[in-house]
């Protein structure tokens, strides 16, 4: 469908010059900086920091057994480079989130930290800047509770030196801002003004860019929005309860956190779930409720905001909540967590999921990952078996669909995208909604005789849809179709988290030019 050359050119076209520069720079000097963190001299004296009721981690560790991403592993001797479960699992092992679970003892925590330091000559993934950033935050939280040692502080400060020389400007996005948050923790822990200066520069610049006007994190993943908001509030906790001149950074961060909370309040369903659009699933980030409660403890005010720049909309009526995506893939230069899902939607009725996003179960660069990012895994329209946007390589996007028209009225949204212009086709979708009914109208222009359009509806695994003629009964709604060529029910895999799927049912509706789908509540 896409030539390799066109795919690569359409992918790199959107990258920023700074990304090219740092990719080349880090490739050149990678061997030179391999052991930089081991050569730290003149280690500053660390201080015990105060954190007021941070969010505690769930159970991740017990007696040398670690559980991440719904997979457990027991070690006789801990292998910090364990790769059998994939890179993301190894990353989680190196994050040390388990240091902040409620039932871990002081002795267990120090044993794990010292074991890690003793393995310093063998570490691989743990030396990358992203796990360094997250691990150092977790270590500092733990050490501020129980005290530290010269050996631990030496190792910790050395990894900060390594981080300052390997900031993730080649990736940007959530990676770079996590670098900045971690540097802020290091600055306060070691009372290091140099680290504070670097942290403030990154955090201010990246928050300004990464938090959109409506409060959404710009990678457009509700899960990563929760992750970044959580880390931002940890930094607010740090600064609020440990005095040190901040040059206005605290107020700036609180304002951004307030906007992010407002957006999260708008898109969180009544039952507490978030839409699993783009790379989103359960078990990775704190829940919306946990984040709202944390914000209250920290005294961060917020109010629901008007959804805009994110491209997401939430329609709430007495019996249903309808989440709609009428936005572009974003940001252009870091679309790694984006899916080919323009005009996707999610529907909850009476606070229960009915039509759902399929979610994600892996970050491995495999067939499963490609399927989960594809157009056919979302509640939208596919033309001629092609993806709207060219998702590939696990975290790459080549040519991507753009919104070319958006009209919003009180009870109606209509939009058009150009994802199929390469084959001379344009796609528009209209949502009309009343108190008890939603009508979705799909219009395809430029269709050829050999082309076929397919609309998809994915149902929650707790539901059993029954097809009767042109009507689909799936309590608590009834769905009727007009303009279709055929309707079929098939199985798909609903992702309940990483490495955890469950069979569910979906509907495939084949049509040529126009399709009308009417969803009516049975209550």
ABEGO torsion letter per residue (X at the ends): XBBAAAAAAAAAAABBAAAAAAAAAAAAAAAAAAAAAAABBGBBBBBBBBBBGBBBBBBABBGGBBBBGGBBBBBABBBAABAAAEAAAAAAAAAGAAAABAABBAAAAAAAAAAAAAAAAABBAAABAAAAAAAAAAAAAAAAAAEBBAAAAAAAAAAAAAAAAABBAAAEEAAAAAAAAAAAAAAAAAGBAAAAAAAAAAAAAAAAAABBAAGBBAAGBAAAAAAAAAAAAAAAAAAAABBBBAGGAAAAAAAAAAAAAAAAAAABBAAGBBBBBEBBBBGABBBAAAAAAAAAAAGBBBBBBBBBAAGBBBBBBAABBBBBBABBBOBAABAAABBBABGBBBBBBGGBBABBBAEBABABBBAAAAAAABAAABBBBBBGGBBABBBBGGABBBBBBBBABBBBBAABBBBBBAAAAAAGBBBBBBBBBBAABBBBBBBBBGBBAABBBBBBBBBBAABBBBBBEABBBBOABBBBBBGBABBBBBBBBBBAEBGBBBBBBBBBBBBAABBBBBBBBAX
